[in-house]
Amino acid sequence: MCQQWFCLYACGHKGFYRYDPCPDFGTKCYGAGGEQSLFSVTNTCDDCQSRAAEPNPEGRKDDPYLKEK
């Protein structure tokens, strides 16, 4: 059976890492289904790193993804 791998970052976000197809992929098997394999990463994701380095975080009030603190 095929397997999907996702990173679980220290900030709590998940990100796609890789997809391992099985030998029957495309003939008898059509994907991994809903199963996911997670592995932990000690650093934060790229989005959180970019947000922390934002030179003017108060200048983007119209961004729906920027949470108010």
N, C-alpha and C positions, 0 to 999 in steps of 0.2 A: 504494500500500500504506500502511496505517496505521502510525503511528510513536508509540512510547512514549518519554518523556523522563524521565530520573532524574538527580538531583543526586548528585554524589560529593563528600561533605564532607571537610574537612581531617582529621577524626578517623578516616576510613575507612568510615563508615556511608554507605549509599545511601538516598535517599528519593524517592518519586514526585513528579514535578513537573507534567507535563501529558501529555495524550493528544491527538494530532492525527489525526482520522479522515480517510480518503481519500473522494473523491466516491462510490465504490461501496460504502461501509460500510453493511451491513445488507441488501444485495441480492446482490452477488457476493463481497464481502470481509466476513469476520467477525472482524476484529481484527488486531492486529500480530504475532501469533504469539510466538515466543520472542525476537525481536530487540529490543534495547534500545539507546537512544542515551544516553550519559552525558556530562555536562558538569561540570567541576570548580568547586567553590565554596571560597573561601579561609577561611571561618569554620567553626566546629564546628556540629554539629546541635543541635537544641533539647534533646534528651535529655542530651547531654554537657554542655551549658551548665547545665542544671538540676542535674545530678549534681555539678558543680563548685561550685555555689552552695548545696549542701545544708548546713544549719546543724549537723546532727548526723549525719555519715556513719556513725559507729560504732553508732548506735542502730537500724539496719535490718539486722541480721544474717540475718533470715529471708528477705530478698529474693533470689531465685535469679538475678536479672539484675545484681546488684551484685557486681562481681568484687573479690575480696580482693587487696590489693597488698602 
